[in-house]
Amino acid sequence: MILLSQLINGVLLGGYYALLACGLSFMFGVMRIINLAHGDLAILGACLVFFIADQTGLSPFIGLIVMLPVLAVGGWALQRWMLERSLRAGLLVPLLTTFGLAIVIENGLFEYFGADSRSLAPYIGDFAFDSWAITDNIYIGELAVLIFAVAVVLLGGLKLFLNYTSLGRAIRATAEDADTAELVGINARAVYAVAAAIAVATAGLAGVFLAMRETFSPYSGPTQLIFAFEAVVIGGIGSLSGTLVGGIVLGVAQTFGAQINPQGFLIAGHLVFLLVLAGRLVVGAMRARGGMHGLFARRP
Amino acid sequence: MTLLGVEQLEARHGLLQAVRGVSFGVDAGETLALVGANGAGKTTLLRTIAGAHKPAAGRISFDGVDVTATPAYARLRTGIALVPEGRRLFAGMTVKENLLLAAAYGRSGHWSLEAVLEAFPLLQRRLNSRAGNLSGGEQQATAIGRALMTNPKLLLLDEVSLGLAPIAVEAVYRSLRGLITGGTTIVLVEQDIGRALSVATRIMCMLEGRIILQGVAKEMTREQVTEAYFGLQRSRRNSS
């Protein structure tokens, strides 16, 4: 019974990871940029909503509606003024740029908010810990279910958007071949800016849910980046449905790890990530060298 | 009436000067064939006209408007469409998606999904296949269809027969003849001189980034074009 409970909670936690990883996966899929500031942008979103709630007493859910467009515009500007320019200098430069941006965001937030841990939980009242009792032993948190539902709707919606709308097709075409996309009338620069806006806004959304479920500080970003990165790699880079699966695998692994040992939470997650990564490398090497026997063949 | 005007156009790839001061015009309804050896600058010239390559100097006017500084995606809206060398389809997307994508940003006009399928019936049963899984001929038909979906006034075709089986080349050129008689203005790059002479109204031969021979296709002989193609005229002139 306790295993079933852990499984359900692990899957729900996976929803959060999928939500967090969505923007990272999307940005890499479209622009081939690994955004090392992704976790910090999530925390920036959380801080913004915290600031609004703290100053005005407004519910974080209303703060969210204000924050999302702000981060979307931020993402647009980030692409136009930083990433686009750094991309011209080669593929490695955007990596350094976002690394620098991560440091700037962390220290900027530290400057204003200090090192205190904060949470949005006090601003959402009972919702932070309310749960439904399924049986005597199984409880599922209402907030966890909401986060999971948002993740499924967001990833599913994004997939439908990419497949069935004209702008979505333009994004896919640009991701595949920006040069040719221009030749069929697509303004690739504008498409990239829209993709960055979507990616950064979803990061902020995930950050707010993090802040509702637990505490955060200005330096919480890198940990979230690692979780997002693990979910993306487990699920397959650039695939949205894979991201959901990757998030769930990571969430379930962490929850079962915590069941074995309280320290096992992180270790189990990292282990599964490393196993999947090693598995992918082996499969990749096998494909490259032609089948199972190729794995043991000597390199030419 | 001159549809496309190119004046003293120069284009570079880094230090390499691919197009060196080229000037010519294309009248509406004309079919101009560009011939020349590999590296003569044909592809770069076409890409520069389409806006995919920035010119180093010179002027391009289209339909009476200077489009030299217009980016590729906006130039498409004025009515210039390029079928790039190597087809360059979006391999992960279906044929239908490739076609609809172009229609979303092009001009409105005769060409719709139905009209393209009528011109290229072989695409009918491949509509929902991924473009990457098609045969070379089908891919080329999709690439031309994609350009047509934007309802261009000027269609630029870069080596549409490259890498195709002879039977597929035949099919593609049969469709092109339909376009030409329909009045579409076409500039095409073709390695096969015989084919260029038979399909085009005018021939232009390039060598090392310059136009060294141009004229009405009917008045030119295969030998004349071949000589220009290999730069024989110049070497003969130099030796005499």
Interface residues (C-beta under 8 A of the other chain):
Chain A: S166 R169 A170 R172 A173 E176 D177 D179 T180 A181 E182 L183 V184 G185 I186 N187 A188
Chain B: A50 G51 A52 P71 A72 Y73 A74 L76 R77 A81 L82 P84 R88 F90 A91 G92 M93 E97 L100 L101 A102 A104 Y105 G106 R146 A147 T150
